[in-house]
């Protein structure tokens, strides 16, 4: 359901020379609902992926989904600090994981691996005039002792990447507020709508044209809930929720359709065409 995140991540990465290779024979990370039932089995499921990545010789395993990232990173963290847990998890595997992989999000990979000058030199359609609320969600920087990336309460990595592409990151105070996406089933729907509404309202207050995200669940929850929120609270939100990789790709001259920006329920075409000079170059 988040194909556009996959497609835009690969396209934007290729444009700046960041090589991404899909892990062969990967399995589910064990995020939902396994770790709520059996923490050891969940860790074993995650550790199998870590071992597969370790065998490739690559120093990093990149997980675009923050929930997958969090489970993989947490398993690696606990295995490093707890020898008993390390042994118990490895007893579940065909081959032991030897702690040889650094788990990162795709946001972290872009931020740490791609130089600012390389991003700026790749930009073909500057996003000047576009105001962006950078929304990180609740898992990319938390818990900080585990993730060890950016500031847990006021991250800036996405803001800086967007800025290098010419856009204006707004002062968005709800950067790491939970969107409620994981509670999107009855009887929690009221909670979900309230959390999503607060994020949309803050983006509007900041005069953002779009919300940029790095999480499939956040994107879908905010994008798909706007109609429900408008119906429930008599509001009129029509703010596009796009992946940061789609904005990067757009600035790199990759077309609107190739980045699958047309897949979202709340269309970004009108606001992008109005705000970005030269949008016609990528409007196809």
C-alpha positions as YAML, in Angstrom:
chain: A
units: angstrom
residues:
- id: 1
  name: UNK
  ca: [0.00, 0.00, 0.00]
- id: 2
  name: UNK
  ca: [3.03, 2.29, 0.19]
- id: 3
  name: UNK
  ca: [4.43, 1.52, -3.24]
- id: 4
  name: UNK
  ca: [5.04, 5.20, -3.91]
- id: 5
  name: UNK
  ca: [7.45, 5.36, -0.96]
- id: 6
  name: UNK
  ca: [9.43, 2.45, -2.38]
- id: 7
  name: UNK
  ca: [9.45, 3.87, -5.91]
- id: 8
  name: UNK
  ca: [10.32, 7.43, -4.89]
- id: 9
  name: UNK
  ca: [13.03, 6.31, -2.46]
- id: 10
  name: UNK
  ca: [14.78, 4.30, -5.17]
- id: 11
  name: UNK
  ca: [14.41, 7.06, -7.76]
- id: 12
  name: UNK
  ca: [15.68, 9.83, -5.49]
- id: 13
  name: UNK
  ca: [18.54, 7.66, -4.22]
- id: 14
  name: UNK
  ca: [19.65, 6.78, -7.74]
- id: 15
  name: UNK
  ca: [19.68, 10.47, -8.69]
- id: 16
  name: UNK
  ca: [22.26, 11.27, -5.98]
- id: 17
  name: UNK
  ca: [24.29, 8.07, -6.31]
- id: 18
  name: UNK
  ca: [22.98, 6.31, -3.20]
- id: 19
  name: UNK
  ca: [22.87, 2.60, -4.03]
- id: 20
  name: UNK
  ca: [19.94, 0.66, -2.57]
- id: 21
  name: UNK
  ca: [19.72, -3.12, -2.92]
- id: 22
  name: UNK
  ca: [16.72, -5.08, -1.69]
- id: 23
  name: UNK
  ca: [17.58, -7.72, 0.88]
- id: 24
  name: UNK
  ca: [17.03, -11.15, -0.62]
- id: 25
  name: UNK
  ca: [14.72, -13.59, 1.19]
- id: 26
  name: UNK
  ca: [13.70, -11.02, 3.81]
- id: 27
  name: UNK
  ca: [10.82, -11.78, 6.15]
- id: 28
  name: UNK
  ca: [8.34, -9.76, 8.18]
- id: 29
  name: UNK
  ca: [10.01, -7.70, 10.92]
- id: 30
  name: UNK
  ca: [7.65, -9.01, 13.60]
- id: 31
  name: UNK
  ca: [6.33, -5.57, 14.46]
- id: 32
  name: UNK
  ca: [2.58, -6.25, 14.59]
- id: 33
  name: UNK
  ca: [1.41, -8.13, 16.54]
- id: 34
  name: UNK
  ca: [4.23, -10.58, 17.26]
- id: 35
  name: UNK
  ca: [6.20, -8.51, 19.76]
- id: 36
  name: UNK
  ca: [3.06, -8.03, 21.84]
- id: 37
  name: UNK
  ca: [2.69, -11.80, 22.14]
- id: 38
  name: UNK
  ca: [6.22, -13.19, 22.38]
- id: 39
  name: UNK
  ca: [9.18, -10.80, 22.57]
- id: 40
  name: UNK
  ca: [11.77, -13.52, 22.02]
- id: 41
  name: UNK
  ca: [10.10, -14.90, 18.89]
- id: 42
  name: UNK
  ca: [9.67, -11.33, 17.60]
- id: 43
  name: UNK
  ca: [13.37, -10.69, 18.15]
- id: 44
  name: UNK
  ca: [14.25, -13.90, 16.34]
- id: 45
  name: UNK
  ca: [12.16, -12.85, 13.36]
- id: 46
  name: UNK
  ca: [13.93, -9.48, 13.25]
- id: 47
  name: UNK
  ca: [17.37, -11.00, 13.86]
- id: 48
  name: UNK
  ca: [17.01, -13.30, 10.86]
- id: 49
  name: UNK
  ca: [16.84, -10.19, 8.66]
- id: 50
  name: UNK
  ca: [19.85, -8.73, 10.46]
- id: 51
  name: UNK
  ca: [21.84, -11.90, 9.80]
- id: 52
  name: UNK
  ca: [20.84, -11.91, 6.12]
- id: 53
  name: UNK
  ca: [22.02, -8.32, 5.80]
- id: 54
  name: UNK
  ca: [25.23, -9.13, 7.67]
- id: 55
  name: UNK
  ca: [26.01, -11.91, 5.20]
- id: 56
  name: UNK
  ca: [25.89, -9.48, 2.26]
- id: 57
  name: UNK
  ca: [28.86, -7.59, 3.66]
- id: 58
  name: UNK
  ca: [26.96, -4.31, 3.66]
- id: 59
  name: UNK
  ca: [27.52, -2.20, 6.79]
- id: 60
  name: UNK
  ca: [23.91, -1.00, 6.84]
- id: 61
  name: UNK
  ca: [20.40, -2.38, 6.73]
- id: 62
  name: UNK
  ca: [18.01, 0.39, 5.71]
- id: 63
  name: UNK
  ca: [14.33, 0.11, 6.61]
- id: 64
  name: UNK
  ca: [12.05, 2.68, 4.96]
- id: 65
  name: UNK
  ca: [9.21, 1.80, 7.35]
- id: 66
  name: UNK
  ca: [9.84, 3.29, 10.85]
- id: 67
  name: UNK
  ca: [7.97, 0.44, 12.52]
- id: 68
  name: UNK
  ca: [10.22, -2.13, 10.82]
- id: 69
  name: UNK
  ca: [13.22, 0.04, 11.63]
- id: 70
  name: UNK
  ca: [12.24, 0.26, 15.28]
- id: 71
  name: UNK
  ca: [11.88, -3.51, 15.67]
- id: 72
  name: UNK
  ca: [15.15, -4.24, 13.86]
- id: 73
  name: UNK
  ca: [17.02, -1.52, 15.75]
- id: 74
  name: UNK
  ca: [15.58, -2.56, 19.10]
- id: 75
  name: UNK
  ca: [16.55, -6.19, 18.53]
- id: 76
  name: UNK
  ca: [20.10, -5.20, 17.61]
- id: 77
  name: UNK
  ca: [20.29, -2.89, 20.63]
- id: 78
  name: UNK
  ca: [19.07, -5.51, 23.13]
- id: 79
  name: UNK
  ca: [21.35, -8.20, 21.70]
- id: 80
  name: UNK
  ca: [24.34, -5.89, 22.14]
- id: 81
  name: UNK
  ca: [23.59, -5.06, 25.75]
- id: 82
  name: UNK
  ca: [22.27, -8.39, 27.05]
- id: 83
  name: UNK
  ca: [24.43, -11.48, 26.59]
- id: 84
  name: UNK
  ca: [21.67, -13.86, 27.73]
- id: 85
  name: UNK
  ca: [19.22, -12.33, 25.25]
- id: 86
  name: UNK
  ca: [21.90, -12.47, 22.54]
- id: 87
  name: UNK
  ca: [22.29, -16.23, 23.08]
- id: 88
  name: UNK
  ca: [18.54, -16.90, 23.31]
- id: 89
  name: UNK
  ca: [17.81, -15.09, 20.05]
- id: 90
  name: UNK
  ca: [20.69, -16.73, 18.20]
- id: 91
  name: UNK
  ca: [19.50, -20.14, 19.37]
- id: 92
  name: UNK
  ca: [16.41, -19.53, 17.24]
- id: 93
  name: UNK
  ca: [18.41, -18.86, 14.07]
- id: 94
  name: UNK
  ca: [20.02, -21.22, 11.56]
- id: 95
  name: UNK
  ca: [23.06, -18.93, 11.65]
- id: 96
  name: UNK
  ca: [23.95, -16.60, 14.53]
- id: 97
  name: UNK
  ca: [23.76, -12.85, 14.12]
- id: 98
  name: UNK
  ca: [27.17, -11.39, 14.99]
- id: 99
  name: UNK
  ca: [26.14, -7.74, 15.52]
- id: 100
  name: UNK
  ca: [27.72, -6.60, 12.28]
- id: 101
  name: UNK
  ca: [24.98, -4.35, 10.90]
- id: 102
  name: UNK
  ca: [23.98, -0.73, 11.47]
- id: 103
  name: UNK
  ca: [20.19, -0.37, 11.15]
- id: 104
  name: UNK
  ca: [19.02, 2.95, 9.70]
- id: 105
  name: UNK
  ca: [15.93, 4.56, 8.27]
- id: 106
  name: UNK
  ca: [15.86, 5.77, 4.68]
- id: 107
  name: UNK
  ca: [15.75, 9.33, 6.06]
- id: 108
  name: UNK
  ca: [18.92, 8.67, 8.02]
- id: 109
  name: UNK
  ca: [20.62, 7.18, 4.97]
- id: 110
  name: UNK
  ca: [19.90, 10.26, 2.85]
- id: 111
  name: UNK
  ca: [20.94, 12.59, 5.64]
- id: 112
  name: UNK
  ca: [24.18, 10.82, 6.55]
- id: 113
  name: UNK
  ca: [25.32, 9.42, 3.21]
- id: 114
  name: UNK
  ca: [24.50, 12.20, 0.74]
- id: 115
  name: UNK
  ca: [26.44, 15.44, 0.98]
- id: 116
  name: UNK
  ca: [24.63, 18.75, 0.93]
- id: 117
  name: UNK
  ca: [26.50, 19.88, -2.16]
- id: 118
  name: UNK
  ca: [25.52, 16.68, -3.98]
- id: 119
  name: UNK
  ca: [21.85, 17.30, -3.25]
- id: 120
  name: UNK
  ca: [22.04, 20.93, -4.32]
- id: 121
  name: UNK
  ca: [23.92, 20.10, -7.51]
- id: 122
  name: UNK
  ca: [21.31, 17.46, -8.42]
- id: 123
  name: UNK
  ca: [18.36, 19.85, -8.08]
- id: 124
  name: UNK
  ca: [16.83, 20.68, -11.46]
- id: 125
  name: UNK
  ca: [13.50, 22.08, -10.30]
- id: 126
  name: UNK
  ca: [14.06, 24.09, -7.09]
- id: 127
  name: UNK
  ca: [11.11, 23.87, -4.70]
- id: 128
  name: UNK
  ca: [11.31, 27.59, -3.99]
- id: 129
  name: UNK
  ca: [8.02, 29.00, -2.78]
- id: 130
  name: UNK
  ca: [6.82, 25.71, -1.28]
- id: 131
  name: UNK
  ca: [6.26, 25.71, 2.48]
- id: 132
  name: UNK
  ca: [6.65, 22.25, 4.00]
- id: 133
  name: UNK
  ca: [5.69, 20.92, 7.44]
- id: 134
  name: UNK
  ca: [8.20, 18.12, 8.10]
- id: 135
  name: UNK
  ca: [6.47, 15.42, 10.13]
- id: 136
  name: UNK
  ca: [8.74, 12.69, 11.52]
- id: 137
  name: UNK
  ca: [6.22, 10.69, 13.53]
- id: 138
  name: UNK
  ca: [6.89, 8.94, 16.81]
- id: 139
  name: UNK
  ca: [9.29, 6.11, 15.90]
- id: 140
  name: UNK
  ca: [12.19, 7.51, 13.86]
- id: 141
  name: UNK
  ca: [13.91, 9.26, 16.78]
- id: 142
  name: UNK
  ca: [12.52, 7.31, 19.74]
- id: 143
  name: UNK
  ca: [13.58, 5.89, 22.08]
- id: 144
  name: UNK
  ca: [16.70, 8.11, 21.70]
- id: 145
  name: UNK
  ca: [19.04, 5.70, 23.49]
- id: 146
  name: UNK
  ca: [18.20, 3.12, 20.84]
- id: 147
  name: UNK
  ca: [17.82, 5.17, 17.66]
- id: 148
  name: UNK
  ca: [20.75, 7.54, 18.34]
- id: 149
  name: UNK
  ca: [19.69, 9.68, 15.40]
- id: 150
  name: UNK
  ca: [18.74, 13.34, 15.32]
- id: 151
  name: UNK
  ca: [17.03, 15.10, 18.22]
- id: 152
  name: UNK
  ca: [14.24, 13.07, 19.81]
- id: 153
  name: UNK
  ca: [11.98, 16.09, 20.34]
- id: 154
  name: UNK
  ca: [13.06, 18.52, 17.63]
- id: 155
  name: UNK
  ca: [14.62, 16.60, 14.72]
- id: 156
  name: UNK
  ca: [16.00, 18.62, 11.80]
- id: 157
  name: UNK
  ca: [17.26, 16.04, 9.28]
- id: 158
  name: UNK
  ca: [14.20, 16.11, 7.01]
- id: 159
  name: UNK
  ca: [13.98, 19.89, 7.32]
- id: 160
  name: UNK
  ca: [17.56, 20.24, 6.11]
- id: 161
  name: UNK
  ca: [17.10, 17.87, 3.17]
- id: 162
  name: UNK
  ca: [13.97, 19.74, 2.09]
- id: 163
  name: UNK
  ca: [15.76, 23.06, 2.52]
- id: 164
  name: UNK
  ca: [18.64, 21.92, 0.29]
- id: 165
  name: UNK
  ca: [16.04, 21.30, -2.42]
- id: 166
  name: UNK
  ca: [14.86, 24.91, -2.20]
- id: 167
  name: UNK
  ca: [11.69, 24.52, -0.14]
- id: 168
  name: UNK
  ca: [10.93, 26.34, 3.10]
- id: 169
  name: UNK
  ca: [10.49, 24.09, 6.16]
- id: 170
  name: UNK
  ca: [8.01, 25.77, 8.48]
- id: 171
  name: UNK
  ca: [8.34, 25.91, 12.26]
- id: 172
  name: UNK
  ca: [6.21, 22.82, 12.87]
- id: 173
  name: UNK
  ca: [5.77, 22.05, 16.57]
- id: 174
  name: UNK
  ca: [4.09, 18.68, 16.03]
- id: 175
  name: UNK
  ca: [7.08, 17.04, 14.35]
- id: 176
  name: UNK
  ca: [7.09, 13.96, 16.56]
- id: 177
  name: UNK
  ca: [3.51, 13.81, 17.82]
- id: 178
  name: UNK
  ca: [1.84, 10.43, 17.30]
- id: 179
  name: UNK
  ca: [-0.73, 10.42, 14.48]
- id: 180
  name: UNK
  ca: [-2.68, 7.59, 16.12]
- id: 181
  name: UNK
  ca: [-2.29, 5.38, 13.05]
- id: 182
  name: UNK
  ca: [-1.67, 2.18, 14.99]
- id: 183
  name: UNK
  ca: [-5.04, 2.60, 16.74]
- id: 184
  name: UNK
  ca: [-7.03, 2.95, 13.54]
- id: 185
  name: UNK
  ca: [-9.68, 0.36, 14.40]
- id: 186
  name: UNK
  ca: [-12.78, 0.56, 16.59]
- id: 187
  name: UNK
  ca: [-13.17, 1.44, 19.41]
- id: 188
  name: UNK
  ca: [-10.20, 3.83, 19.06]
- id: 189
  name: UNK
  ca: [-11.32, 5.75, 15.98]
- id: 190
  name: UNK
  ca: [-12.19, 8.90, 17.94]
- id: 191
  name: UNK
  ca: [-8.68, 9.00, 19.38]
- id: 192
  name: UNK
  ca: [-7.17, 8.55, 15.92]
- id: 193
  name: UNK
  ca: [-9.25, 11.32, 14.38]
- id: 194
  name: UNK
  ca: [-8.37, 13.71, 17.20]
- id: 195
  name: UNK
  ca: [-4.62, 13.06, 16.88]
- id: 196
  name: UNK
  ca: [-4.67, 13.38, 13.10]
- id: 197
  name: UNK
  ca: [-6.80, 16.53, 13.27]
- id: 198
  name: UNK
  ca: [-4.31, 18.18, 15.66]
- id: 199
  name: UNK
  ca: [-1.45, 17.53, 13.23]
- id: 200
  name: UNK
  ca: [-3.39, 18.87, 10.25]
- id: 201
  name: UNK
  ca: [-4.48, 21.92, 12.22]
- id: 202
  name: UNK
  ca: [-0.92, 22.70, 13.27]
- id: 203
  name: UNK
  ca: [0.25, 22.42, 9.66]
- id: 204
  name: UNK
  ca: [-2.48, 24.83, 8.57]
- id: 205
  name: UNK
  ca: [-1.59, 27.24, 11.40]
- id: 206
  name: UNK
  ca: [2.02, 27.17, 10.19]
- id: 207
  name: UNK
  ca: [0.77, 28.04, 6.68]
- id: 208
  name: UNK
  ca: [2.31, 24.88, 5.24]
- id: 209
  name: UNK
  ca: [1.41, 23.96, 1.67]
- id: 210
  name: UNK
  ca: [2.15, 20.26, 2.18]
- id: 211
  name: UNK
  ca: [3.08, 17.85, 4.96]
- id: 212
  name: UNK
  ca: [6.19, 15.75, 4.29]
- id: 213
  name: UNK
  ca: [6.43, 12.36, 5.99]
- id: 214
  name: UNK
  ca: [8.82, 9.41, 6.23]
- id: 215
  name: UNK
  ca: [6.37, 6.77, 7.43]
- id: 216
  name: UNK
  ca: [3.79, 4.81, 5.38]
- id: 217
  name: UNK
  ca: [1.37, 4.51, 8.29]
- id: 218
  name: UNK
  ca: [1.53, 8.24, 9.02]
- id: 219
  name: UNK
  ca: [1.04, 9.08, 5.34]
- id: 220
  name: UNK
  ca: [-1.96, 6.83, 4.92]
- id: 221
  name: UNK
  ca: [-3.53, 7.80, 8.23]
- id: 222
  name: UNK
  ca: [-3.30, 11.54, 7.61]
- id: 223
  name: UNK
  ca: [-4.12, 11.38, 3.89]
- id: 224
  name: UNK
  ca: [-7.07, 9.01, 4.16]
- id: 225
  name: UNK
  ca: [-8.51, 10.55, 7.33]
- id: 226
  name: UNK
  ca: [-8.90, 14.11, 6.04]
- id: 227
  name: UNK
  ca: [-12.38, 13.42, 4.68]
- id: 228
  name: UNK
  ca: [-13.46, 11.70, 7.91]
- id: 229
  name: UNK
  ca: [-12.03, 14.53, 9.99]
- id: 230
  name: UNK
  ca: [-13.77, 17.16, 7.90]
- id: 231
  name: UNK
  ca: [-17.06, 15.29, 8.28]
- id: 232
  name: UNK
  ca: [-16.66, 14.75, 12.02]
- id: 233
  name: UNK
  ca: [-15.38, 18.20, 13.02]
- id: 234
  name: UNK
  ca: [-16.89, 20.36, 10.25]
- id: 235
  name: UNK
  ca: [-13.45, 21.39, 9.05]
- id: 236
  name: UNK
  ca: [-12.18, 21.81, 5.51]
- id: 237
  name: UNK
  ca: [-8.65, 20.41, 5.43]
- id: 238
  name: UNK
  ca: [-7.24, 19.75, 1.96]
- id: 239
  name: UNK
  ca: [-3.51, 19.65, 2.68]
- id: 240
  name: UNK
  ca: [-1.48, 17.07, 0.71]
- id: 241
  name: UNK
  ca: [0.56, 14.53, 2.68]
- id: 242
  name: UNK
  ca: [3.57, 13.40, 0.64]
- id: 243
  name: UNK
  ca: [6.74, 11.43, 1.26]
- id: 244
  name: UNK
  ca: [9.93, 13.45, 1.65]
- id: 245
  name: UNK
  ca: [11.46, 11.25, -1.04]
- id: 246
  name: UNK
  ca: [8.76, 12.40, -3.45]
- id: 247
  name: UNK
  ca: [9.69, 16.03, -2.84]
- id: 248
  name: UNK
  ca: [13.38, 15.25, -3.25]
- id: 249
  name: UNK
  ca: [12.65, 13.35, -6.45]
- id: 250
  name: UNK
  ca: [10.51, 16.17, -7.82]
- id: 251
  name: UNK
  ca: [13.33, 18.66, -7.25]
- id: 252
  name: UNK
  ca: [15.73, 16.26, -9.00]
- id: 253
  name: UNK
  ca: [13.59, 16.50, -12.12]
- id: 254
  name: UNK
  ca: [11.76, 13.18, -11.75]
- id: 255
  name: UNK
  ca: [8.20, 13.36, -13.05]
- id: 256
  name: UNK
  ca: [5.08, 13.67, -10.91]
- id: 257
  name: UNK
  ca: [3.67, 10.40, -12.22]
- id: 258
  name: UNK
  ca: [6.91, 8.42, -11.91]
- id: 259
  name: UNK
  ca: [7.09, 9.43, -8.25]
- id: 260
  name: UNK
  ca: [3.47, 8.25, -7.94]
- id: 261
  name: UNK
  ca: [2.33, 11.53, -6.43]
- id: 262
  name: UNK
  ca: [-0.99, 10.92, -8.19]
- id: 263
  name: UNK
  ca: [-1.65, 7.94, -5.88]
- id: 264
  name: UNK
  ca: [-2.62, 10.06, -2.86]
- id: 265
  name: UNK
  ca: [-6.23, 10.83, -2.02]
- id: 266
  name: UNK
  ca: [-5.56, 14.52, -1.39]
- id: 267
  name: UNK
  ca: [-3.97, 15.72, -4.62]
- id: 268
  name: UNK
  ca: [-0.81, 17.82, -4.48]
- id: 269
  name: UNK
  ca: [-0.82, 18.78, -8.16]
- id: 270
  name: UNK
  ca: [-2.66, 22.10, -7.81]
- id: 271
  name: UNK
  ca: [-0.59, 23.46, -4.94]
- id: 272
  name: UNK
  ca: [2.70, 22.28, -6.46]
- id: 273
  name: UNK
  ca: [1.87, 23.84, -9.81]
- id: 274
  name: UNK
  ca: [0.96, 27.12, -8.11]
- id: 275
  name: UNK
  ca: [3.97, 27.30, -5.80]
- id: 276
  name: UNK
  ca: [6.88, 25.78, -7.76]
- id: 277
  name: UNK
  ca: [8.30, 27.74, -10.66]
- id: 278
  name: UNK
  ca: [9.19, 25.25, -13.37]
- id: 279
  name: UNK
  ca: [6.71, 22.62, -12.19]
- id: 280
  name: UNK
  ca: [5.68, 22.10, -15.82]
- id: 281
  name: UNK
  ca: [9.03, 20.35, -16.36]
- id: 282
  name: UNK
  ca: [7.96, 17.51, -14.05]
- id: 283
  name: UNK
  ca: [4.18, 17.73, -14.34]
- id: 284
  name: UNK
  ca: [3.79, 14.63, -16.51]
...
